[in-house]
Amino acid sequence: MNYILFDDYSWDNLLPLTFTRPVSEIRIGILRIREKWERYLDESCYHLTRDYLSDKYPLKTQEENVLLNSSVLPDEKLVGQVQNLDSGQALVYQDEIIAARLTKYQVDDFRNKEVRDIEVEEYSREILKINHPWEIFLYNGKAIERDFKLLTANRESQPLSNTNQLLGESGIFIEPGASVEGAVINSTQGPVYIGRDAEIMEGSLVRGPFAMAEHAVLKLSAKIYGPTTLGPYSKAGGELNNAILTGYSNKAHDGFLGNAVLGEWCNIGAGSNNSNLKNNYASVKLWDYTEERFIDTQQQFCGLIMGDHSKCAINTMFNTGTVVGVNANIYGAGFPRNFIPSFSWGGSQGFKEYRVDKALEVARTVMKRRNLDLDETEERILREVFNRTQKYRRF
């Protein structure tokens, strides 16, 4: 069967994280949403997303296709019902399509929102669906637990040396090549997963749920409160609480990051902090690209949302509920504004436009350090983001 992950309205709601990717490429728990579906289905998945992303995330159709809502996190029950769909059937949860088995021609109609003659079947169980950025860290604990079971079923963990202090040893899984020495690891509140060739340095304190992907690094004496996820090749130090680093991003020094989501290729300077709780304990408002205004998250704790390739200098102070776009560069004393558009350069004293050629030059340099190239496809995506976000840069 040919499986296609399609983006619905959640793609717009999840900006700026989705400026550079489909929703299914968001990391929550241990895996990206696409990777979860592919493991359950034992099949590759294609993408139905925004046109400017389609070169990197292509669509492939066959005579029969199953469309999957890219913002929905799968589990065994949902996957089983998806696999039992007949041609022309759709699985619906609270009036939203979460899966549909369609012909090649019906997929074309679906893209144009004109599909007809579909038999609707209600899905009665509760689902996890990511519609807003704060739901990524809000649901991260459940996602880690699900992924932990998926990745470790019928497998044995690598042993840990006696230099470590373990609490709740049965909930800890170490992949081959990982290095963990002199750490305190507590899995009584949730599982702890250490990926292949990852490293936890001496003096680190880890409380689950916690996950590190391959080649991630936890620096000396780091303090981790779950649910927290470090994506591949990410580095973390200082204090983290309920934070997700998608991948290739660093918060390697002292400072606090909480109730936060960072995209890829981000860097948080030494001594930087974000507030995740307002002084009056009121619910946090967050910039919403769909409404083009701040909306109430109904969450008391909400910190920093940062798009790909954004950076901040040492001792940067982020206010509660700050949204930073793609390729922003933030520096200087004081608190910068709590909505920083993509390709912005500056801080609390004001911003100017970050020239796209200069931003791409930095991106090339940063990626080269990981032996990766900013190819033409990636460059086109970033240039498109620059153009799409021009209206927000009214400095």
C-alpha angles and dihedrals in degrees: 000000000000112000123202125187109212128198118229129181090305089079090068093042092052096056133157089035091054098047086094103031147025116265090254090066092063113112116228122161108354101320138046113257090251091052090053092054093045092052093049093045097036087222137103117255129217129206138247102189142127114325096242090057096048097090090062095033105035131196121229123183133190134182089278123031138173114215116207126195103245094212094059120094110221129227132178095269094050093045091050092054092045091054091052095056116122122220110285094021126123129196111221132190118190091340093309122115110236097169139002135180107220141167121244090262093048089054088057089051090047090056088055092044090241102111114140140178096044120151109225123218120187118229106219101191125085116262135200109236124174110219102151135032095248090057089068092068092031092060097032094102094055090044093052091051092050094046092045090058091044095050100039103040111132091356133114123230121234110255123259122225122247090250086084129078112221130196115187096007095186092069096057124094124183121193122216115282095023118135120211121167134162095359134136110225121186117189097166091102096042143332125294118214122188113192131220114297092357120142135215110192127215121290096022118146114209127184118182154270082074135143135186120190124212118310093003116145132212108201129224115302095356117169115217126187116186150271086058132138131195113197123215118305092004123139126210135184138157115032126337126178122182094338132148124206105191096207144299089027129126136212091159103155142058117298137087129277117177139167087002142137123205123190124216126302094017123145128199113201124233115283094014120144140185127208114230099178130052119232090242092046090236122149114276125250118215133193111260119200093202095054092031089222140076113285131195111257092194084226124122091201119052125138131166132350112189129181126220123297095012121140139188129200128234119301095013112166117209119196123227111289100012120171118200119188131215121303097004121155115204128187144144138067125305132030116310119217116285094241114053113179123224116276093022124148122197143039144236091333091060143284138254131190116283105226109242095226091053091047092051090049090056091046090053092050094048094048092046088062086065092045091252130124131223095232128199093265093054091045092052090051092051092047089051090051089051090054095043093052098045092106092062094057098080098142 
